[in-house]
């Protein structure tokens, strides 16, 4: 690998032994995958050092005690509870105290306490073509696809990039690896892609079929999707497969580069109603009028508009006494929701606005329930508008699942049972 003079100095320890070791890891990583050089990065989204994993918090605490700080703007991913109000989700006190080590370590290292899976919703929008290093599959696929920034699935190497400002020139950082390798022709009407759950389903299907390829997606009757719909779409794709980058005609910035390739490629996969219905049935383990006890919106983390929508829908209403309802978001959006009066409305209706975490990353996992003598499954059912949430929850939290629209989730929460009678009208198009 060719190193610059400055990189050689760092590797030789002129900027401290910890940075030297970090750069050495990155060099070895790059050499293993044939990288010819390192590139400077402009941003990092740092790994989730969560208390639900043994030793993670202690590891980052020890790393921070070396008094080394990040050298590029660095945000942080989700933790195991709302760090401002751990009792909101009934997080065990000892688990919260362990998680606090991560928070304090991040402060020492200069890592921003964002604790979110959607940093792009709070102002971290790297420019097209910029090199970055990120964790969190839903953020990675958004950065690569919708913004045209360049990142791989960074994993723990993101830690080393954050303190060196470097990453090997390989994978999706290179032009040749961003070319589409599979093609999908989607024959759905605009009304069939007007909600988060619908986009999530489509993403899940494409992810299953594309696996680790780069899909190019063409939709003939496309109403311009919202940011939240694209986040949900990408998140589902990265969940059922390991898609890290996709192109969509008329939506993603690099799609035009490959338009001719799409038109001359004949091995296209046609997707229609049948595939959509098949996936929805696979996740349908709760049926009409059966009782429910847990509803979750905000996977990936909800934006302010979705929070406003739910708060207005619940005006002067309450959820059923047997139902727990979370809306998961980041702490900045939660603060704004409080300023707007949405949080108070939600609390009056019985809904919890939860920051910094989500059920999948919480104390509800079986190993944590066993450790703290909590019941498992913690809840028996889960309704959500997100297939990413349901995919992981049925496996890790042991819940029965059902995918519904946002409004169906709200209506079901009020009645304490699964309700799908809500009919989708044209003016019910989700704008969040």
LUMPA-320105 format. One record per residue (C-alpha): residue in one letter; z, x, y. Coordinates in steps of 0.001 Angstrom, whole numbers, plus 500000, padded with zeros to 6 digits. Each point is the difference from the previous one (the first is absolute). Last residue first. Layout:
<pts>
AZXY;...
</pts>
This chain:
<pts>
X506680456311512258;X497145497595500758;X500228497952496833;X497421497225499988;X501914496702500043;X497556498499502532;X497411499756497218;X502449498197497775;X501763501344496908;X501702497203498118;X503725500316499357;X500639498414496594;X500844503342498405;X503754499523499681;X502254502211497900;X503577498831500285;X502909500337502391;X498436497515502429;X500285502154503127;X499005503187498171;X496998498221498458;X498742498984503445;X500308503537501344;X498301501583496977;X497242497381500196;X499494500911503656;X499572503684499197;X497598499241497163;X501312500230496460;X500173502539497177;X502537499118497316;X502466502227498165;X502719500063497350;X502429502807500813;X500940503116498009;X500610502186503050;X497889503019499014;X497098498433498086;X499834496545501616;X500809501573503349;X497298502677499920;X497055497652499561;X501597497226502082;X500426502166503096;X496513501492499734;X498634496536499361;X501252498866503394;X500358496373501181;X503398499833498299;X502105497824497721;X502633501638497814;X502086498670497127;X503154500884498048;X501846501922502680;X502262502993499312;X498343500335496618;X502338501489499155;X503548499324501177;X501776502825501835;X502342502480498311;X499282502744502536;X498208502393497613;X498421497216497946;X498615498291503116;X498760503384501197;X498156500718496729;X498607496455499942;X498517500048503493;X501578497519502413;X501720502728502064;X496927500259502211;X496576501671500023;X498212497088498296;X501899497475502138;X498776501496503293;X501359502580502451;X500461501201503586;X500440496572501613;X501017496565498673;X499535496732501889;X502108497586497962;X499083496303499889;X502689497290500045;X498372497753502615;X502509501014502636;X499369503631499097;X496259499524500478;X500434498471503438;X502322502852501026;X497501502586498799;X497129498339501876;X501694500147503409;X497325502237501520;X502422502896500562;X501167499672496375;X496426500088498760;X499483503159502059;X502965501630498264;X498678498961496588;X496591501416500924;X501595503343500807;X502156499901496863;X497087499523497622;X499423496771498121;X501084498017496948;X500281496214500245;X502594498949497464;X500805496499498697;X502897499263497634;X499802496527498480;X502744497835498453;X500993498409503338;X496414498909500704;X498450501435503153;X500887498450503317;X498109498147502725;X500399499615503778;X497082502430500585;X499003501412496586;X496248500042500666;X500694501662503344;X502067502770498397;X497381500476497269;X497149500435502486;X502015502295502270;X500825502278497050;X496308500068499047;X499098500907503584;X502606502778500181;X498561501950497076;X501265499854496437;X500614503066497831;X497615500413497064;X501210497812498439;X501520497796502686;X500833496648498471;X502508499474497186;X501343496786498464;X502874499956497486;X501811497179498126;X497345497676498563;X500202496705498100;X496900498644498184;X498100497352501968;X496556501479499197;X500149503043497744;X501598503421499945;X498401502765497908;X496720500093501926;X499136503704500310;X497256499943497385;X498764496660501343;X499356501508503447;X498071502877498428;X497731497658498024;X499435497692502978;X498629502840502127;X497753501265497186;X498486496554499494;X499521499292503697;X497526502870500558;X499527503769499629;X496646501636499234;X500218503652498948;X497077502108501223;X498018502322497726;X496795499748502059;X500530502620502663;X497240500141502625;X501623497616502493;X503445501580499620;X498639503533500556;X498179498823503088;X503250498641501456;X501922503218499257;X500541501449503474;X500374496462501348;X503199499595497983;X501771502864501806;X501762497874502637;X501307497222497728;X499294496352500803;X496306499129500215;X499272501176496468;X503159500873498126;X500808503532498869;X502937500923497792;X502427502916499771;X503108500769497936;X499377497741497009;X502604500611497312;X499498496762498150;X502023496783499898;X502248501216502812;X497546501858502268;X497751496946500062;X502970497745500745;X501044502159502959;X496431500138501297;X499646496227500124;X503487499505501439;X499323502492502816;X496584498432500593;X501503496514500233;X502671501290502354;X497405501573502299;X498061496757500149;X496696499415498252;X496730499258501833;X498572496920498291;X497841501200497154;X497256498021498302;X497948502735498289;X502891502204498941;X499019503557499023;X502512502477498647;X499487503716499396;X502579501294497527;X501247503612499769;X501162500607496417;X503539500393498637;X500206496563498266;X496880498143501215;X500386497009497681;X503729499424500349;X499887500896503704;X497193497517500628;X501981497183498401;X503214500857501873;X498168500174503314;X498519496537499454;X503436498602499194;X501606501566503076;X497210498630502175;X500715496515498663;X503774500368500364;X499628501126503623;X497927497004501004;X496473499176501218;X497993501523497155;X498996496832498161;X499205498342503338;X497413502729500641;X498110499120496818;X500128502296496991;X497114501872498401;X501368503557499993;X497507502766499168;X501938503051498823;X498690503563499777;X501317503115498272;X499969503728500859;X500091499790503791;X499848503383501810;X503364501237501335;X500240502935497576;X497006501840501458;X501385499847503534;X503198501902499150;X503508498906501012;X499835497459497190;X500602502681497378;X500320503542501299;X500683502082503094;X503610500943499206;X502631498684502462;X501664501593503023;X502416499142502832;X502598502289498410;X503141497830500162;X498311496626499408;X497553501434497473;X502841501100497739;X501594496548499927;X496581498418499499;X499793502061496813;X502542497533498614;X497265497413499553;X496924500470502169;X497618497421498592;X497023501546501759;X499329499776503709;X497137499776502461;X499840497658502998;X497144497485499929;X502155497301501571;X499355497043497689;X499319501985496821;X502006503212499995;X502992498864502072;X500051496593498278;X499811501512496499;X502828502391500855;X502222497341501562;X499814497743496921;X500493502975497651;X503175501235501659;X499931503779500699;X498021501741502700;X498531503301501126;X497545499954502911;X496622501486500873;X498162498301502855;X496539498560499428;X500698496725501767;X503084500202502173;X503538499625498610;X501581496596500737;X503785500211500074;X500729497211502472;X502383497682498206;X497586498179497693;X498454503244498707;X503453501021498743;X499697497303497307;X502206500961497019;X503026500241502271;X503164502021500542;X499163500836503643;X502757502551500495;X497797502732501463;X500373503354498282;X501478502644502290;X501486501980497112;X503629499415500903;X499419496281500572;X498200499755496664;X503007501530498265;X502317497417501584;X497831497123498763;X499685501537496538;X503754500447499666;X500428496337500992;X498374499041496695;X503082501242498140;X502237497919502258;X497757496954499439;X500246500442496213;X503790500264500245;X500184496803502050;X497957497946497528;X497038498334501772;X500648496304500567;X496625499588501754;X501435499335503466;X503047502106499077;X497978503156500733;X499718499097503687;X498546502809502123;X498714501931496980;X498283496952498523;X499964501069496361;X498425502297497390;X497785502112502286;X496420499584501232;X497710502729501342;X500525502504502785;X497912501047503008;X499080503566500886;X498400501229503223;X499073503639499206;X502155503139499773;X502868498626497898;X503334501738500316;X501781502692497978;X503778500293500253;X500444501049496350;X502407497058499747;X497011497649500090;X498864501120496541;X503509499509498612;X500084496445501370;X496467499389498657;X501214500938496513;X503276498074500254;X498080496849500885;X497548500443497113;X502623500905497386;X499743496874497864;X497434497493501261;X501372496710501378;X501300501958503001;X496491500335501398;X498296503009501533;X496880498046500955;X497474502752500615;X498875500866503563;X497013498586501873;X498557503093501635;X497769500596503046;X497566502442501612;X499083502163497020;X498591503515500173;X497691500922497110;X500629502370497095;X497175501876498306;X497722500256496988;X501562497154498039;X499211500249496262;X502530497483498722;X502522502524498621;X499357502202503053;X501071497145502282;X503290499396498216;X500744503727499935;X499285500212503731;X502134496930500729;X502923501383497985;X499679503354501803;X500000498157503327;X503331498389499142;X501482503298498827;X498994501731503229;X501267497055502042;X503370500294498250;X500116503799500381;X499592499965503762;X497104500110502428;X499169503673499355;X500449499406496268;X496911501621498501;X498397496599499415;X500469499127503675;X498393503266501058;X497093499397497631;X499567496508501432;X499844501454503531;X497386502530498951;X497915497234498468;X499940499544496243;X497006500021497653;X500911498731496536;
</pts>
